[in-house]
């Protein structure tokens, strides 16, 4: 899988984290014969734990501060991802041989359904509220605070 700007949500840090997710999926693609006990599967699960921790925390903070109307549903999807991740870790510990295949399918589905559909909804919201434009992205939390300050002054 290759990153494309069509995947961009308009927030540089979130895009960077999504790129890491694609890199993680590619590890499974590049090692199709990985076993449940392989270093690759262990590495992918560790990266996913880190991704879930860092990415979801940042994304949820931004969405909440911006007042994203579908915030609670989006947050619930993140919780569901974490629950599935725990299940994958348990299945690995139980040496269930299909884990690499099922994990790849789950991550592929997550990329298509969550990042490319659900995350694009908040990107549309950002554009609608003029938080981002085709030429201006949020680069940092500082940008977000500046946007909120400007919006408050305008009201």
Buried (B, 14 or more C-beta within 10 A) or exposed (E): EEBEEEBBBBBBBBBEBBEBBBEBBEBBEEBEEBEBEBEBBBBBBEBBBEBBEEBBEBBBEBBEBBEBEEBEEBBEBBEEBBEBBEEBBEBBEEEEEEBBEBBBEBBBEBBEEBBBEBBBBBBEBBEEEEBBEEEEBBEEBEBBEEBBEEBEEEE
